[in-house]
Amino acid sequence: MLPTLHATSTDKAIRLEVAGAWRLSTFNQLIPLDSPAAILPVEVDGSAITYLDTSGAWALLRALHDGGLAPDTATFSGFSTEHLAILDLVKQNFDASLISNRHRQHSALAGLGKLATTGWQRAHGLLAFIGVLSTEFMQLLRYPQRFRTKEFTNQIEVILVYAIPLAFAMMFLLGLVFSYLLGIQAKQYGANIFVVDGAALAVCRELAPVIVAILVAGRSGAAITAQLGTMKVYEEIDAISVLGLSPYAVLVIPRILALIIALPLLVFVGDVAGLLGSMLVAAQQLDITPASFMSRLDQVLEIKTVLIGLLKAPVFAAFIGVIACYMGFNVARDARSIGLNTTATVVESIVSVILLNAIFAILLVKLGI
């Protein structure tokens, strides 16, 4: 028998007649309750129920809630002793605030307000995180023996050493494609040699720092957030605090410093790989020998061009590290939150890198560098 829920009202109370088998397999047959007057006392008559389990009890309480009736204040009568025990058990754990609101319609203005509020809370939390991190870093400068050298070297190995082949391959292919496309245009005007100029400037000043930073954000930034988030779910961060240690000194500072040191080295690897890819295209498609390529490169590639790219890298790394660690520390104690925060780390880190690179470009032009 399918579950039914019929409401009638008098001047004094609302009477709900519950009948049928209340189990998981019959939920989709339940007709939503249309409450006539939610301000009156509610009496629920379950004398006609043929079957009730915990899923059915939850569905009944959910139906009351969706109908505008408070399950906590309702009076249940006609239920068997077993059914009343099930209802009492489910009522103790029934939280109406956890019910999905996916069917509720929100205005665009409300959505914009929620987005602004969330952004403000995120910015406020990030600034507070940076403040605590700065305090811990000053304490570490005062007591350098507290620095976790082993954790730092482990992170250097993971962030730097294991990423070298990937960074080299990406920038080699990018330098190859960039020079190939640039060479097609230069060849039409007999300006093959100027491909070296364009490749040197683009790879060392812009492409290598940005592309390698995006690679690190997607690889190491996501890994840091997932690792710290998992540690929080399993209460390992709480255990570190109970031991009298600072989670920032043990977990955050070694990772951020490892990123700051590793990223410039990876950018240098990217510079070399990108120029090698450009040299290969120049030799195969533009009739520029490796010796001619290196001679021209020595003339046009200034040391400041390389340094600009290398000096961008620590700034990118600091932002990536702070965002990744902040997201990891703010994971809720569930697996879904780890995935959401890991995704947010990658997105926000990439946006930060692109935004910072634009700021660098404008400032350097203004400074005439």
C-alpha positions as semicolon CSV with decimal commas, in nm:
position;residue;x (nm);y (nm);z (nm)
1;M;0,000;0,000;0,000
2;L;0,138;0,339;-0,101
3;P;0,203;0,603;0,168
4;T;-0,060;0,874;0,203
5;L;-0,080;1,187;0,414
6;H;-0,415;1,363;0,441
7;A;-0,468;1,687;0,633
8;T;-0,790;1,821;0,778
9;S;-0,832;2,123;1,002
10;T;-1,071;2,251;1,263
11;D;-1,078;2,570;1,460
12;K;-0,856;2,414;1,725
13;A;-0,606;2,189;1,549
14;I;-0,474;2,033;1,230
15;R;-0,527;1,658;1,203
16;L;-0,300;1,453;0,978
17;E;-0,401;1,101;0,886
18;V;-0,101;0,887;0,792
19;A;-0,158;0,557;0,613
20;G;0,021;0,298;0,402
21;A;0,373;0,157;0,395
22;W;0,639;0,420;0,464
23;R;0,959;0,280;0,317
24;L;1,234;0,405;0,084
25;S;1,096;0,241;-0,231
26;T;0,763;0,428;-0,208
27;F;0,889;0,784;-0,146
28;N;0,840;0,894;-0,506
29;Q;0,470;0,810;-0,478
30;L;0,413;1,046;-0,185
31;I;0,200;1,352;-0,262
32;P;0,339;1,671;-0,098
33;L;0,145;1,797;0,200
34;D;-0,061;2,113;0,160
35;S;-0,099;2,247;0,512
36;P;-0,418;2,449;0,569
37;A;-0,308;2,642;0,877
38;A;0,039;2,600;1,015
39;I;-0,025;2,818;1,322
40;L;-0,259;2,560;1,481
41;P;-0,148;2,259;1,690
42;V;-0,073;1,949;1,486
43;E;-0,205;1,599;1,562
44;V;-0,063;1,310;1,360
45;D;-0,273;0,991;1,351
46;G;-0,073;0,684;1,250
47;S;-0,329;0,414;1,321
48;A;-0,353;0,325;0,949
49;I;0,022;0,280;0,895
50;T;0,111;-0,071;0,779
51;Y;0,490;-0,034;0,775
52;L;0,740;0,223;0,904
53;D;1,120;0,218;0,910
54;T;1,377;0,491;0,975
55;S;1,366;0,606;0,612
56;G;0,989;0,631;0,629
57;A;1,004;0,818;0,960
58;W;1,245;1,069;0,808
59;A;1,017;1,109;0,505
60;L;0,721;1,176;0,735
61;L;0,910;1,442;0,930
62;R;1,035;1,588;0,603
63;A;0,677;1,605;0,471
64;L;0,567;1,787;0,785
65;H;0,857;2,031;0,754
66;D;0,794;2,097;0,383
67;G;0,427;2,157;0,462
68;G;0,515;2,435;0,702
69;L;0,453;2,228;1,016
70;A;0,706;2,188;1,297
71;P;0,775;1,816;1,362
72;D;0,905;1,893;1,713
73;T;0,572;2,037;1,829
74;A;0,345;1,777;1,665
75;T;0,150;1,523;1,872
76;F;0,172;1,164;1,746
77;S;-0,114;0,925;1,826
78;G;-0,231;0,587;1,703
79;F;0,126;0,468;1,637
80;S;0,248;0,136;1,770
81;T;0,514;0,133;2,038
82;E;0,773;0,020;1,782
83;H;0,679;0,298;1,539
84;L;0,690;0,561;1,814
85;A;1,040;0,446;1,910
86;I;1,153;0,481;1,549
87;L;0,998;0,829;1,525
88;D;1,164;0,941;1,848
89;L;1,502;0,817;1,725
90;V;1,473;0,998;1,392
91;K;1,339;1,318;1,556
92;Q;1,652;1,337;1,771
93;N;1,869;1,348;1,459
94;F;1,638;1,539;1,228
95;D;1,790;1,875;1,135
96;A;1,569;2,080;0,905
97;S;1,858;2,313;0,822
98;L;2,034;2,027;0,639
99;I;1,746;1,968;0,398
100;S;1,838;2,054;0,042
101;N;1,699;2,381;-0,093
102;R;1,771;2,303;-0,456
103;H;1,408;2,359;-0,554
104;R;1,393;2,702;-0,391
105;Q;1,409;2,991;-0,634
106;H;1,650;3,274;-0,558
107;S;1,655;3,611;-0,725
108;A;1,961;3,731;-0,913
109;L;2,006;4,007;-0,656
110;A;2,005;3,755;-0,370
111;G;2,261;3,545;-0,554
112;L;2,482;3,850;-0,608
113;G;2,455;3,937;-0,240
114;K;2,548;3,585;-0,136
115;L;2,845;3,591;-0,372
116;A;2,962;3,924;-0,231
117;T;2,922;3,800;0,127
118;T;3,114;3,482;0,052
119;G;3,392;3,681;-0,115
120;W;3,416;3,918;0,179
121;Q;3,432;3,629;0,426
122;R;3,697;3,458;0,216
123;A;3,907;3,778;0,198
124;H;3,869;3,839;0,571
125;G;3,973;3,482;0,652
126;L;4,269;3,500;0,415
127;L;4,395;3,822;0,573
128;A;4,362;3,669;0,919
129;F;4,553;3,363;0,797
130;I;4,831;3,583;0,659
131;G;4,848;3,769;0,990
132;V;4,890;3,450;1,192
133;L;5,139;3,318;0,937
134;S;5,347;3,638;0,961
135;T;5,355;3,611;1,340
136;E;5,468;3,250;1,324
137;F;5,735;3,337;1,068
138;M;5,874;3,611;1,295
139;Q;5,885;3,360;1,580
140;L;6,072;3,122;1,352
141;L;6,329;3,391;1,271
142;R;6,374;3,443;1,642
143;Y;6,412;3,070;1,712
144;P;6,553;2,920;1,388
145;Q;6,613;2,583;1,556
146;R;6,237;2,524;1,536
147;F;6,247;2,515;1,157
148;R;6,139;2,176;1,018
149;T;6,432;2,101;0,790
150;K;6,320;1,748;0,703
151;E;5,972;1,861;0,603
152;F;6,124;2,142;0,397
153;T;6,359;1,909;0,207
154;N;6,076;1,663;0,146
155;Q;5,866;1,940;-0,006
156;I;6,159;2,058;-0,220
157;E;6,189;1,706;-0,356
158;V;5,818;1,680;-0,435
159;I;5,770;2,033;-0,571
160;L;6,101;2,080;-0,754
161;V;6,269;1,753;-0,844
162;Y;5,961;1,561;-0,955
163;A;5,834;1,859;-1,156
164;I;6,149;1,920;-1,362
165;P;6,064;1,672;-1,643
166;L;5,711;1,808;-1,676
167;A;5,822;2,172;-1,675
168;F;6,094;2,096;-1,930
169;A;5,855;1,912;-2,162
170;M;5,586;2,182;-2,143
171;M;5,820;2,471;-2,212
172;F;6,011;2,283;-2,482
173;L;5,689;2,224;-2,674
174;L;5,566;2,576;-2,608
175;G;5,892;2,730;-2,733
176;L;5,879;2,505;-3,036
177;V;5,522;2,600;-3,128
178;F;5,575;2,970;-3,056
179;S;5,884;2,990;-3,276
180;Y;5,720;2,785;-3,549
181;L;5,422;3,020;-3,573
182;L;5,641;3,329;-3,542
183;G;5,875;3,192;-3,809
184;I;5,591;3,151;-4,059
185;Q;5,531;3,525;-4,049
186;A;5,898;3,626;-4,030
187;K;5,988;3,406;-4,326
188;Q;5,756;3,605;-4,554
189;Y;5,970;3,916;-4,499
190;G;6,309;3,746;-4,490
191;A;6,342;3,823;-4,120
192;N;6,412;3,470;-4,002
193;I;6,682;3,575;-3,759
194;F;6,441;3,795;-3,564
195;V;6,259;3,484;-3,446
196;V;6,544;3,452;-3,196
197;D;6,463;3,798;-3,059
198;G;6,095;3,722;-3,017
199;A;6,150;3,380;-2,864
200;A;6,410;3,506;-2,617
201;L;6,191;3,791;-2,494
202;A;5,865;3,595;-2,482
203;V;6,000;3,278;-2,322
204;C;6,224;3,431;-2,057
205;R;6,013;3,731;-1,961
206;E;5,654;3,608;-1,990
207;L;5,588;3,251;-2,097
208;A;5,817;3,055;-1,866
209;P;5,721;3,234;-1,540
210;V;5,347;3,221;-1,608
211;I;5,323;2,871;-1,755
212;V;5,547;2,712;-1,492
213;A;5,358;2,894;-1,214
214;I;5,029;2,761;-1,352
215;L;5,183;2,414;-1,364
216;V;5,290;2,441;-0,999
217;A;4,949;2,578;-0,898
218;G;4,771;2,284;-1,057
219;R;5,017;2,023;-0,937
220;S;5,165;2,129;-0,604
221;G;4,898;2,378;-0,494
222;A;4,621;2,123;-0,532
223;A;4,832;1,857;-0,359
224;I;4,901;2,084;-0,061
225;T;4,533;2,166;-0,016
226;A;4,430;1,801;-0,043
227;Q;4,701;1,691;0,198
228;L;4,625;1,953;0,464
229;G;4,251;1,902;0,418
230;T;4,285;1,528;0,472
231;M;4,496;1,592;0,781
232;K;4,222;1,817;0,916
233;V;3,950;1,560;0,847
234;Y;4,149;1,294;1,034
235;E;4,224;1,546;1,315
236;E;4,599;1,525;1,260
237;I;4,625;1,905;1,271
238;D;4,446;1,902;1,608
239;A;4,693;1,639;1,727
240;I;4,984;1,866;1,634
241;S;4,828;2,147;1,840
242;V;4,771;1,912;2,135
243;L;5,142;1,826;2,129
244;G;5,215;2,195;2,186
245;L;5,341;2,257;1,833
246;S;5,224;2,521;1,589
247;P;5,058;2,376;1,276
248;Y;5,178;2,684;1,089
249;A;5,542;2,621;1,178
250;V;5,517;2,247;1,116
251;L;5,303;2,238;0,801
252;V;5,259;2,579;0,638
253;I;5,593;2,759;0,650
254;P;5,804;2,469;0,512
255;R;5,565;2,430;0,218
256;I;5,553;2,800;0,131
257;L;5,932;2,837;0,156
258;A;5,977;2,527;-0,060
259;L;5,750;2,680;-0,323
260;I;5,936;3,013;-0,311
261;I;6,270;2,840;-0,368
262;A;6,154;2,576;-0,616
263;L;5,955;2,794;-0,856
264;P;6,246;3,019;-0,973
265;L;6,455;2,708;-1,039
266;L;6,171;2,554;-1,239
267;V;6,134;2,881;-1,432
268;F;6,504;2,867;-1,521
269;V;6,455;2,510;-1,645
270;G;6,160;2,639;-1,847
271;D;6,374;2,916;-1,998
272;V;6,633;2,665;-2,115
273;A;6,371;2,424;-2,248
274;G;6,179;2,695;-2,434
275;L;6,493;2,826;-2,602
276;L;6,596;2,473;-2,699
277;G;6,259;2,421;-2,862
278;S;6,298;2,750;-3,045
279;M;6,648;2,651;-3,158
280;L;6,516;2,323;-3,298
281;V;6,252;2,501;-3,507
282;A;6,505;2,760;-3,623
283;A;6,739;2,487;-3,743
284;Q;6,474;2,275;-3,913
285;Q;6,242;2,537;-4,063
286;L;6,425;2,870;-4,079
287;D;6,776;2,769;-4,188
288;I;6,932;2,914;-3,873
289;T;7,215;2,697;-3,746
290;P;7,251;2,638;-3,371
291;A;7,573;2,845;-3,378
292;S;7,393;3,137;-3,545
293;F;7,105;3,100;-3,302
294;M;7,335;3,114;-2,999
295;S;7,529;3,408;-3,144
296;R;7,211;3,607;-3,199
297;L;7,077;3,503;-2,859
298;D;7,392;3,636;-2,695
299;Q;7,334;3,973;-2,864
300;V;6,963;4,018;-2,787
301;L;6,901;3,839;-2,457
302;E;6,985;4,080;-2,176
303;I;7,043;3,956;-1,825
304;K;6,763;4,180;-1,696
305;T;6,514;3,997;-1,917
306;V;6,603;3,668;-1,751
307;L;6,607;3,824;-1,403
308;I;6,261;3,976;-1,449
309;G;6,118;3,632;-1,512
310;L;6,309;3,479;-1,223
311;L;6,206;3,757;-0,983
312;K;5,838;3,713;-1,069
313;A;5,853;3,349;-0,965
314;P;5,891;3,393;-0,584
315;V;5,594;3,631;-0,579
316;F;5,382;3,384;-0,773
317;A;5,499;3,105;-0,543
318;A;5,412;3,296;-0,226
319;F;5,057;3,360;-0,345
320;I;5,012;2,998;-0,455
321;G;5,143;2,870;-0,122
322;V;4,928;3,098;0,092
323;I;4,612;3,018;-0,105
324;A;4,681;2,643;-0,100
325;C;4,753;2,629;0,273
326;Y;4,459;2,855;0,360
327;M;4,220;2,637;0,161
328;G;4,361;2,324;0,323
329;F;4,319;2,462;0,674
330;N;3,959;2,569;0,600
331;V;3,833;2,232;0,479
332;A;3,519;2,112;0,653
333;R;3,532;1,764;0,801
334;D;3,400;1,582;0,496
335;A;3,538;1,451;0,167
336;R;3,323;1,681;-0,049
337;S;3,481;1,990;0,105
338;I;3,829;1,861;0,021
339;G;3,735;1,839;-0,346
340;L;3,572;2,182;-0,349
341;N;3,864;2,352;-0,176
342;T;4,118;2,178;-0,397
343;T;3,935;2,303;-0,705
344;A;3,913;2,652;-0,554
345;T;4,289;2,646;-0,487
346;V;4,372;2,574;-0,849
347;V;4,129;2,832;-0,987
348;E;4,224;3,111;-0,746
349;S;4,596;3,042;-0,782
350;I;4,582;3,058;-1,162
351;V;4,376;3,378;-1,153
352;S;4,623;3,528;-0,903
353;V;4,921;3,438;-1,123
354;I;4,764;3,597;-1,432
355;L;4,659;3,907;-1,237
356;L;5,002;3,948;-1,078
357;N;5,171;3,905;-1,415
358;A;4,954;4,183;-1,559
359;I;5,049;4,408;-1,267
360;F;5,417;4,329;-1,321
361;A;5,387;4,407;-1,692
362;I;5,231;4,748;-1,628
363;L;5,473;4,842;-1,350
364;L;5,781;4,737;-1,546
365;V;5,671;4,940;-1,847
366;K;5,609;5,242;-1,624
367;L;5,954;5,199;-1,472
368;G;6,112;5,166;-1,815
369;I;6,251;4,820;-1,748
